Amino acid sequence: MTILVAGTVEMAPGNRDAALADAAALMADTRSQKGCVHYVWAADPTSDKRIYVYEYWDSTEDLAAHLAGPFYGQMLGLLGKYGAENAQVSKFRIDLEEPVYDPEGNPRADFFTG
């Protein structure tokens, strides 16, 4: 079952861009972990403090391995170094996934494959 992790973290004023630059290699390393499909921290262009977190894992077991592993510990250290605050990050179990666009190329909010 697919697991998505999404949310926001705010950095101390003026630290967001440095934190993201420092985290680039860590993000790449994390993507090499079993079951990691996507892992990115991205700057919110409307806030000089906010980072969006997005992770896509193949399974709960893969996410658990990540949370018990060295890259997660390094991430926590990096966030602390740059004064992270107001973290609001959630995980979601996904039981159905399908494209936004149907076979005719129309964007759809409903689930149309089954």
GROMACS elastic network, one bead per residue, 0.5 to 0.9 nm:
[ bonds ]
;  ai    aj funct       b0    kb
    1    57     6  0.86625   500
    1    58     6  0.63882   500
    1    59     6  0.52095   500
    1    60     6  0.72482   500
    1    93     6  0.68041   500
    1    94     6  0.63868   500
    1    95     6  0.65587   500
    2    56     6  0.71776   500
    2    57     6  0.58663   500
    2    59     6  0.52955   500
    2    60     6  0.75828   500
    2    92     6  0.82770   500
    2    93     6  0.60280   500
    2    94     6  0.52532   500
    2    95     6  0.72800   500
    2    96     6  0.88618   500
    2    97     6  0.88756   500
    3    55     6  0.80731   500
    3    56     6  0.59134   500
    3    57     6  0.50804   500
    3    58     6  0.63693   500
    3    59     6  0.59205   500
    3    60     6  0.64284   500
    3    63     6  0.76940   500
    3    91     6  0.66838   500
    3    92     6  0.55259   500
    3    94     6  0.60825   500
    4    54     6  0.73293   500
    4    55     6  0.55849   500
    4    57     6  0.63182   500
    4    58     6  0.88670   500
    4    90     6  0.82538   500
    4    91     6  0.55662   500
    4    92     6  0.50770   500
    4    93     6  0.66422   500
    4    94     6  0.74075   500
    5    53     6  0.73053   500
    5    54     6  0.56682   500
    5    56     6  0.64851   500
    5    57     6  0.82184   500
    5    89     6  0.68675   500
    5    90     6  0.56205   500
    5    92     6  0.63032   500
    6    52     6  0.73799   500
    6    53     6  0.52819   500
    6    55     6  0.64847   500
    6    56     6  0.88561   500
    6    88     6  0.84861   500
    6    89     6  0.55316   500
    6    90     6  0.56004   500
    6    91     6  0.65008   500
    6    92     6  0.81772   500
    7    51     6  0.84405   500
    7    52     6  0.58059   500
    7    53     6  0.52496   500
    7    54     6  0.69771   500
    7    87     6  0.76286   500
    7    88     6  0.54645   500
    7    90     6  0.61320   500
    7    91     6  0.87569   500
    8    41     6  0.89835   500
    8    50     6  0.65409   500
    8    51     6  0.55335   500
    8    53     6  0.57441   500
    8    54     6  0.89169   500
    8    86     6  0.78804   500
    8    87     6  0.57950   500
    8    88     6  0.53373   500
    8    89     6  0.59693   500
    9    49     6  0.81681   500
    9    50     6  0.58100   500
    9    51     6  0.52721   500
    9    52     6  0.65911   500
    9    53     6  0.74319   500
    9    79     6  0.89451   500
    9    84     6  0.65895   500
    9    85     6  0.63607   500
    9    86     6  0.58388   500
    9    88     6  0.63323   500
    9    89     6  0.76180   500
   10    13     6  0.86180   500
   10    16     6  0.77496   500
   10    48     6  0.88226   500
   10    49     6  0.50656   500
   10    51     6  0.60507   500
   10    52     6  0.87879   500
   10    83     6  0.83337   500
   10    84     6  0.56620   500
   10    85     6  0.52576   500
   10    86     6  0.57427   500
   10    87     6  0.65318   500
   11    14     6  0.77746   500
   11    15     6  0.59423   500
   11    16     6  0.54641   500
   11    19     6  0.81298   500
   11    48     6  0.84940   500
   11    49     6  0.50044   500
   11    50     6  0.64550   500
   11    51     6  0.76565   500
   11    79     6  0.78558   500
   11    82     6  0.63898   500
   11    83     6  0.54846   500
   11    85     6  0.59858   500
   11    86     6  0.83372   500
   12    15     6  0.55960   500
   12    16     6  0.72237   500
   12    49     6  0.65464   500
   12    82     6  0.65437   500
   12    84     6  0.62092   500
   12    85     6  0.72890   500
   13    16     6  0.72709   500
   13    48     6  0.70402   500
   13    49     6  0.58290   500
   13    83     6  0.86332   500
   14    17     6  0.74136   500
   14    18     6  0.81430   500
   14    48     6  0.69514   500
   14    49     6  0.70859   500
   15    18     6  0.54431   500
   15    19     6  0.60575   500
   15    20     6  0.87081   500
   15    48     6  0.84633   500
   15    49     6  0.73045   500
   15    82     6  0.58861   500
   15    83     6  0.76518   500
   15    84     6  0.89928   500
   16    19     6  0.51557   500
   16    20     6  0.62594   500
   16    21     6  0.86965   500
   16    43     6  0.74842   500
   16    48     6  0.67140   500
   16    49     6  0.55350   500
   16    50     6  0.71400   500
   16    51     6  0.72506   500
   16    82     6  0.76073   500
   16    84     6  0.89774   500
   17    20     6  0.51509   500
   17    21     6  0.61951   500
   17    22     6  0.85623   500
   17    43     6  0.75771   500
   17    48     6  0.82646   500
   17    49     6  0.86117   500
   18    21     6  0.51012   500
   18    22     6  0.60636   500
   18    23     6  0.84999   500
   18    82     6  0.80437   500
   19    22     6  0.50583   500
   19    23     6  0.60353   500
   19    24     6  0.87619   500
   19    78     6  0.71952   500
   19    79     6  0.73255   500
   19    81     6  0.83795   500
   19    82     6  0.61672   500
   20    24     6  0.62564   500
   20    41     6  0.70916   500
   20    42     6  0.74867   500
   20    43     6  0.77636   500
   20    51     6  0.83974   500
   21    24     6  0.54526   500
   21    25     6  0.83555   500
   22    25     6  0.72133   500
   22    26     6  0.79391   500
   22    78     6  0.77986   500
   23    26     6  0.50934   500
   23    27     6  0.61041   500
   23    28     6  0.87142   500
   23    41     6  0.82520   500
   23    75     6  0.75735   500
   23    78     6  0.73417   500
   24    27     6  0.51954   500
   24    28     6  0.64122   500
   24    29     6  0.87416   500
   24    40     6  0.87240   500
   24    41     6  0.86541   500
   25    28     6  0.50720   500
   25    29     6  0.61489   500
   25    30     6  0.85879   500
   26    30     6  0.60570   500
   26    31     6  0.86131   500
   26    71     6  0.67649   500
   26    74     6  0.77780   500
   26    75     6  0.73593   500
   27    30     6  0.51060   500
   27    31     6  0.63088   500
   27    32     6  0.89884   500
   27    39     6  0.63080   500
   27    40     6  0.62703   500
   27    41     6  0.78067   500
   27    71     6  0.85575   500
   27    75     6  0.88811   500
   28    31     6  0.52128   500
   28    32     6  0.68569   500
   28    39     6  0.80800   500
   28    40     6  0.87135   500
   29    32     6  0.53773   500
   29    33     6  0.73380   500
   29    71     6  0.74471   500
   30    33     6  0.55157   500
   30    36     6  0.73396   500
   30    39     6  0.70307   500
   30    66     6  0.79287   500
   30    71     6  0.62136   500
   30    72     6  0.82701   500
   31    34     6  0.81226   500
   31    35     6  0.85247   500
   31    36     6  0.54341   500
   31    37     6  0.68212   500
   31    38     6  0.65345   500
   31    39     6  0.60783   500
   31    40     6  0.88557   500
   32    35     6  0.85309   500
   32    36     6  0.69432   500
   32    37     6  0.88978   500
   33    36     6  0.56402   500
   33    37     6  0.88921   500
   33    62     6  0.81074   500
   33    65     6  0.87486   500
   33    66     6  0.73888   500
   34    37     6  0.86373   500
   34    57     6  0.86823   500
   34    58     6  0.84333   500
   34    62     6  0.63700   500
   34    65     6  0.86185   500
   34    66     6  0.86736   500
   35    56     6  0.83341   500
   35    57     6  0.53372   500
   35    59     6  0.67730   500
   35    61     6  0.86465   500
   35    62     6  0.53641   500
   35    63     6  0.77100   500
   36    39     6  0.70105   500
   36    55     6  0.76479   500
   36    56     6  0.61764   500
   36    58     6  0.65179   500
   36    59     6  0.89039   500
   36    62     6  0.72959   500
   36    63     6  0.79114   500
   36    66     6  0.87664   500
   37    55     6  0.75938   500
   37    56     6  0.53133   500
   37    57     6  0.57290   500
   37    58     6  0.69845   500
   38    54     6  0.72762   500
   38    55     6  0.52476   500
   38    57     6  0.72195   500
   39    53     6  0.78206   500
   39    54     6  0.58175   500
   39    56     6  0.65265   500
   39    57     6  0.86273   500
   40    52     6  0.80916   500
   40    53     6  0.60934   500
   40    54     6  0.54261   500
   40    55     6  0.64910   500
   41    51     6  0.61854   500
   41    52     6  0.55265   500
   41    54     6  0.64359   500
   41    55     6  0.87229   500
   42    50     6  0.85916   500
   42    51     6  0.54075   500
   42    52     6  0.51362   500
   42    53     6  0.66793   500
   42    54     6  0.82785   500
   43    46     6  0.86629   500
   43    47     6  0.79756   500
   43    48     6  0.79485   500
   43    49     6  0.81258   500
   43    50     6  0.63203   500
   43    52     6  0.63108   500
   44    47     6  0.55627   500
   44    48     6  0.73126   500
   44    49     6  0.78776   500
   44    50     6  0.55789   500
   44    51     6  0.57517   500
   44    52     6  0.65995   500
   45    48     6  0.72332   500
   45    50     6  0.84793   500
   46    50     6  0.83521   500
   47    50     6  0.56036   500
   47    51     6  0.85766   500
   48    51     6  0.87884   500
   53    89     6  0.74387   500
   55    91     6  0.89545   500
   56    59     6  0.89626   500
   56    63     6  0.88761   500
   57    60     6  0.74142   500
   57    61     6  0.89614   500
   57    62     6  0.64584   500
   57    63     6  0.61306   500
   58    61     6  0.83669   500
   58    62     6  0.65918   500
   58    63     6  0.80130   500
   59    62     6  0.52129   500
   59    63     6  0.64791   500
   59    64     6  0.86200   500
   59    93     6  0.88522   500
   60    63     6  0.51408   500
   60    64     6  0.60439   500
   60    65     6  0.86143   500
   60    93     6  0.84467   500
   61    65     6  0.61653   500
   61    66     6  0.86410   500
   62    65     6  0.51239   500
   62    66     6  0.63303   500
   62    67     6  0.87471   500
   63    66     6  0.50240   500
   63    67     6  0.61965   500
   63    68     6  0.86621   500
   64    67     6  0.50613   500
   64    68     6  0.62104   500
   64    69     6  0.85105   500
   65    68     6  0.51576   500
   65    69     6  0.59887   500
   66    69     6  0.50156   500
   66    70     6  0.77303   500
   66    71     6  0.70554   500
   66    72     6  0.62836   500
   67    70     6  0.81745   500
   67    71     6  0.80424   500
   67    72     6  0.54996   500
   67    73     6  0.78254   500
   68    71     6  0.86855   500
   68    72     6  0.71426   500
   68    73     6  0.80130   500
   69    72     6  0.59464   500
   69    73     6  0.68788   500
   70    73     6  0.51260   500
   70    74     6  0.61604   500
   70    75     6  0.86025   500
   71    74     6  0.50127   500
   71    75     6  0.61179   500
   71    76     6  0.87005   500
   72    76     6  0.63186   500
   72    77     6  0.87146   500
   73    76     6  0.51648   500
   73    77     6  0.63471   500
   73    78     6  0.86923   500
   74    77     6  0.50512   500
   74    78     6  0.61470   500
   74    79     6  0.86271   500
   75    78     6  0.50402   500
   75    79     6  0.61406   500
   75    80     6  0.85645   500
   76    79     6  0.51579   500
   76    80     6  0.61991   500
   76    81     6  0.86205   500
   77    80     6  0.51204   500
   77    81     6  0.61373   500
   77    82     6  0.88500   500
   78    81     6  0.50295   500
   78    82     6  0.65158   500
   78    83     6  0.88138   500
   78    84     6  0.87749   500
   79    82     6  0.54001   500
   79    83     6  0.63055   500
   79    84     6  0.51764   500
   79    85     6  0.86341   500
   80    83     6  0.51503   500
   80    84     6  0.57040   500
   80    85     6  0.87066   500
   81    84     6  0.78084   500
   84    87     6  0.73967   500
   94    97     6  0.70886   500
   96   111     6  0.86823   500
   97   111     6  0.85917   500
   98   101     6  0.86288   500
   98   111     6  0.72708   500
   98   112     6  0.82404   500
   98   113     6  0.73625   500
   99   102     6  0.68628   500
   99   107     6  0.87123   500
   99   108     6  0.84768   500
   99   111     6  0.88337   500
  100   105     6  0.89091   500
  100   106     6  0.80281   500
  100   107     6  0.54392   500
  100   108     6  0.55074   500
  100   109     6  0.68908   500
  100   110     6  0.86694   500
  100   111     6  0.86733   500
  101   104     6  0.75465   500
  101   105     6  0.51613   500
  101   106     6  0.50750   500
  101   108     6  0.59404   500
  101   109     6  0.89500   500
  102   105     6  0.52630   500
  102   106     6  0.54008   500
  102   107     6  0.65218   500
  102   108     6  0.68022   500
  102   112     6  0.77486   500
  102   113     6  0.87780   500
  103   106     6  0.74735   500
  108   111     6  0.75404   500
  108   112     6  0.80689   500
  109   112     6  0.88642   500
  111   114     6  0.71555   500
